[in-house]
């Protein structure tokens, strides 16, 4: 999908979102495809460590191909990550290549801990469109306090080496971002000197941006103070779908434990699920502000953030310019 078509789709999306339509005359423009729900970290802000054993697994590659084959004519972007660490999937490289072959803008989000030189070179060769690294903390003590199970020095070395390979190969792709969560004050004790040392690691390397993000509460799974008091209709059910490793389909990335599953791609199509009974019911409840019966929505802090056209302001520019996180 070219930029012109993307903008046409976006205008259409905004129009029907503002109308609070429940049955939509278009299909989603984004997918989050969870290649795995397994992760090698136990981060303090992530509910992954509380997933049950039966909720952890790896997506079968034939199921992944089915999703791509079905959606390639209507999605603009596919995000190959959700609750787990996608570098753990043995067919990650094949998954990127398959999406790219189908001319889908492809994103990957990772903690970077499992990168090797071989994997780094393979990722760069796939022409992956965008890669974002989660990296919270400017020094070893802070990072390893937040990202339990992580190794500050090794992971930083992995990311720096990835960027060195990108520079060496003169590759413009993937667009590479470092994402840092804004934690509360007890996690902001890094010295200015530590911050300077950290940023100096990336001098003259092709890191495209460092993005600071507000932590969300994973639909009430972690305690967090609201960032606003005015209700905003969540835009997710008007633009995207999320698919777990086992084929379960959800309407929002914040629904970590699958409290509101709207279908399964193993026994239905994305087209049917998109305007199925559950999705239309969800849009209706969100539009009315009657979200008490839907736990994933009623406990979520994102619907209370200050926004514009339903998009939290910190994400608005990225949303408009195809960089939705």
N, C-alpha and C positions, 0 to 999 in steps of 0.2 A: 504494500500500500504506500503510494507516494504521499508527499506532504499535502498536496491539494486535496486528495481523497481523505486524508487524516483530518484536515480542518473541516471538511464537509461533514464527516461523521461526528466530530466533536460538537459542531454547531447543532446538529440534529439531537445529539445526546443531551446537551444543555437545554434545548427547547422542551423535550419531553420530561426531563427532570424538573424543570421549573413548572411545568403543567401538572406535575405529580402523577403522571400516567402510570398505570399499573401493568398494562399490556403494551409492550413496546414493539414498534414496527422496524426495529433494527436488532442486530445481535451484538454481543459484548465486543469491546475493542481490546481488552486485555485479559490474559489468563495468568494465574499463578499456578504452576505445576510443581507439586512437591515430589521430587525424585526420591527423597527419603525423609522420614521423620526422626531418624537416628542422628545423634550429635555427640561429638567427643568432648564437648564442654558442658559445664553445669553453671552457667552464668547466673548471677544473683537476681537479675531482672527478667529472666526467661523461664516460663513454665515448663519447658521441655523436660526438665529433670523430674517432673511430676507425671509425665506420660506413663500410662500402664504398659506393661510388656506387650500386650496384644495390640496396642496402638502404634507400635514401632515396626517399621519394615521398609522395603525398597520397592519402588514401582517397577513392574514388569515392563520390559522394553516394547513388547507388542502393544501393551495398553497405551504406553506413551505415544507410539506411532499412530495409533487410532485417534488419539486426541489431536495430534498435529494434523493428520489427514483431514479430519472433520472440520477443523477450525481455520485452516490456512487461508480460506477465501474471505474470512470476515474479521479475524483479529489482526491488530497492528503489532502487538507486543506480547511476548511470552517471558515470564519470569521463572527461571528454573531453580527456585528455592522457596521454601516456606518455613516449616518448623524445624527442619534438620539441617545438617551440613552436607551440601550436595557433592562436595569433593569425596565423600565416602561412597558414592554410587559408582560401581565398577564400569558403567557405560555412560558416564557423564560426557566425555568427549564426543561419543557417537550421538548423544542427545543434542548437543550444541550444533553439530554438523547437520543433523536431520532438520532442525528448525531453520537453520541458515539456508539450507538447500531449498526450503519451501518459502524463502524470502520473507521470513518473519523476523522483526526486530527482536533480538535475543539478549536477555539479561541474566547475570549470575551474581548472587550475593554469597559471600563466604567469610569465615573468620581467618582464612589464610594459613591456618596452622598445618594443613596437610599438603601444601604446595611443595613440589619438588622441581628440579630443573626440567625434568622430562615433561611433567604435567604443565608447567608454565609455558614451555615451548609449544606444546600441543594446543593449549588454549589460544595462544597468540596466532597460531597457524589456522585455527578454525575461523578467524575473523569475527569472533564474538563481538557484539556491538557495545555492550557496557558491562563492566565488572566493578562491583563495589565491595570494599573490605570493611568489616566491623572491627574497630580497634579503639577500645575505651581505656584511656589512661596514658599519660606521657612518660611514666616511669614504671619500672618492674613491680614495685610494691603495689601501686595503685591498680595497674592492669591485672595482676594476678589475684588481687582481692576481688575484683569485679568478675573477671572471666576465669572462674574456677576450673582448674585442669589445664589452663593455658600456660605457655612459656613465652614470656615477653620477648626475650632476646631472639629465640628461634623464629617466632612468628614475624617479628619485625624484619629479621634477616630474609625470610621467605618473600615478604612483600617488596622489600628493596631489590632483591635479586630478580623478581618478576619484572619490575620496572627497568632494571638494567638490561634484561633480555629484550624488552619492548623497544628500548632505545637502540640497542645493538642492531636489531632487525629493521629499524626505521619504520616500525608499524604504528599507524595512527589508531588502530584498534587493538584491544577494546578501549573505549573511553573509560578511564580508571578514576575511581573516587574512593576516598577514605571517609568513612562515616563514624562520627563520634557522638554518643548520646550525652546530653546535658543532664548530669546527675545533680542531686541536691548537695548542699554544702559539705557534708561529711565526705563526699567523694571529689571535692574540688581543692584538695590540699596540695596539689602539685605546685612546685615552685616555678617561677617564670624561667628560671635557668633550665629546668627539666623540659619545659615546653620548647624553649629555643633549641635545645639539643635534639629533641624529637623532630622538629620541623627541619633541622639542618640535614637529617638523613635523606631528605627528598630533593635537596638542591640539585638542579640540573638533571633531574629525572622526570619522565613524562607522566607525572601524577596530575590529572586534569583539575581536580578540586578536592577540598576537604569540606565536608558537610556536617554541620552540627544539628542534631535532631533532638526534639523533645521526646522523652520517654512516655510511652502510653501504658495503659493498665491491662492490656490484653483482655479486654471485655470483662474487667472486674477480677481477674485472676491474681493481680497484685494490688496492694493498697497504694493509692496515689491521689493527691489532691487535684481537684478539677482546675483546669486552666481558664474556665469561663463559666458563665451561668445562663447563657442564652442557647436554647435548643436549636440545632441545625439539622435538617434532614440529611442523613448520611448518603453520599452519592454512589457508594460502592455498588448497590444492587441495580444501578442504572448504567454501569459501565464495565463491570468485571465479574469473573467467576474464579473460584479457587478450587483446585482439585487435589485431594489427598493422594498419597501413594497407593491406596487401595481402591481408588476410583470414586470415592465419595466427593460430592460437589457441595460447596458452600458459597455463601454470598459475600463473605467478608474475611479478610486476613486476620482480624482480631479474634475470631471465634476459634480459639486455639484447640479446644477439646471437642469441637464438632457438636455443639449444643443445638444448632439449627441446620441440619443437613437437608438440602433441597433435591437431592437425587444422586444417582450413581452412573457414571459413564460406561460401566460394564453392561448395564441393561437398559440404557436409554441414550438419547443423543443430547448434545449440548443445546441444540436448537429447541428441543422439547422442554428441557429443564429450564431454559432461560425464561420462557413464558408459562411455565407450569404453575399449578395451583399454589405451591409453597412460595415461589418467587413473587407472584402477584399479591398474595396475602402479606408477605413481608413489606413490599413496596407500599401497600395500602396503610399498614400500621405505622411505618416510618413517616409517610406523608401526613398522617393524622396526628402524629406525636403520641400515639397510643402503644408504646413499646414495652409496657410493664410485663406482658405475658411472654416476651421474647428475652430471655435472660442475657444472651450475648449482646443485645442492644441496650437493654435497660441499665446494665452495669458498665457499659463502655464510656470512657471519658471523651472520646473523639466527637461525639454528637453535641458536646458542650463547649467545644473549642471555638474561639472566634474565627469566623471564616467568611468567605465570599463565594456565592453560588454553591454553597454546601461543601466547599473544599477548605480545610484548615489553612490559614494564611501561610504557614511555613511551607506548605506543599504546593501552593497555587501556581507559582511560576513553573515548577517542574512538571506539574500536571498539564499545563497549557503547551509547554515545549517538549512533550513526550518524555519527560523524565520523572514520571510518578514513581516514588519509592515503593 
